Amino acid sequence: MKDLNADVAILGAGTAGLAAYRAAAEAGRRAVIIEGGPYGTTCARVGCMPSKLLIAAAEAAHVVEKWPQFGLRLEGAVRVDGKAVMARVRKERDRFVGFVLEGVEAIPAESRLRGYARFLDGHHLTVDAHTRVRFGSAVIATGSSPSLPPFLRAAGDRLVVNDDVFDWDDLPRSVAVFGAGVIGLELGQALHRLGVKVLMFGRNQSVGPFTDPDVRAYATRTFQSEFYLDATAEVRAIERIDGGVAVRYVHHDGTERTDSVDFVIAATGRTPNVHDLGLDNLDNPGVRLDGSGVPLFDRETMRCGDSNIYIAGDVNNDVPLLHEAADEGRIAGENAARNDGPRAVRRRAAIGVVFSDPQLAVVGAGYRSLKPDSFVTGEVSFENQGRSRVMLRNRGLLHLYADRKSGRLLGAEMMGPDAEHLAHLLAWAIQCELTVAQALQMPFYHPVVEEGLRTALRDADGKLMAAQAGVRAA
């Protein structure tokens, strides 16, 4: 076993790890980056990009269904060539991964270690059985892995996780998707629109990222109108049978049914990759673990307690999004490289988007995180919003939240056309600490979907004025 000294050791070469390495190297520190799995970020290999490729194909196939409403005629049926669809997904996926690999290969060979890291103590770790590293500080950026509930294992070799879907050579005839969250909705709807029979089973009425009961209920009804979705599913048995999997469940109508599907897709969340890192060997009492074995950390410094250990990206089980991982990696890398203690960095306004149709988004503070009676809700339905109706994309509901006393924008939950763009506008407004009145001073063109946002702002403004008038009257 050879010995290596480093100022900063980075565990994991994904989005967060690469950002941490660049930050530490730019600070002039001797940094090493350690990776045991395949190079290529979760986003590029099995997440953001391949899923959007599948969704793009689904949208192209689905749009022709609206043609008759526009007065257009389609002679013959659109045929989905599953092999061609998946060939493009894999080809473009590999292209995106290739860009990441180019970045990894640009790192000097002596600064890249292949293997799995394990801490020996607060200043030493091993990489497999070949290298012992002495470090001044370390950044844990080992990512996450799909979570598999034990009851799904009865599907045997027909149980797949979302990562596996993008390596399919062809589209199956049918799937049962377990999990109605972000991943499940994106994959399930895309597969449905590509001609795959989809059964989706959720839990606890959870649909997408929503905590606002009205927005969540609207989303549930919208998706249920397109494919089978039970947000409070009661699945009684899963059995591997010839040619597929039998799923026995209680249907919406209360009857017990059994359907056979080609595959079961587990979209039931992800688990932080922390359990083989030797975290118990860290001799710094400042490193404390939560119930999942993840070190507790400060979001503004990424530091674990008062230790020399930092954590960034999906592994910290906080906000598993690429732009957050990149920010966290940069913050962790910069602070790990400092000799005078970590520097707190103000985090950007939170933003999350689900690329379903309609799109879903949560910005800033979500409904559940706000104290009751501390805010007003501005609402708009997109069903009668002008531009949305013109495009026959008039499905959706937006709730934005504003502080009852100051009028400052706090957050929003929404489902609607081009929600990704509305979410960005609101995130910028929230980060700039705009009030509802100030946001209403911004320009709104006509006719655009953004006018729906103005309607919600006007609704909130009216409620704020009523609330303030009530306070004065009291």
Secondary structure, DSSP 8 states (H G I E B T S, - for coil): -EEEEEEEEEE--SHHHHHHHHHHHHTT--EEEEE-S-SS-HHHHHSHHHHHHHHHHHHHHHGGGGHHHHT---SS-----HHHHHHHHHHHHHHHHHHHHHHHHTS-GGGEEES-EEEEETTEEEETTTEEEEEEEEEE---EEE---GGGGGGGGGEEEHHHHTT-SS--SEEEEE--SHHHHHHHHHHHHTT-EEEEE-STT--TT---HHHHHHHHHHHHTTSEEETT--EEEEEEETTEEEEEEE-TTS-EEEEEESEEEE-S-EEES-TTS-GGG---TT--B-TTS-B---TTT-B-TTSSEEE-SGGGSS---HHHHHHHHHHHHHHHT-SS----------EEEE-SSSEEEEEES-GGGS-TTSEEEEEEESTT-HHHHHTT----EEEEEEETTT-BEEEEEEEETTHHHHHHHHHHHHHTT-BHHHHHTS---TT-THHHHHHHHHHHHHHHHHHHHHHHH-
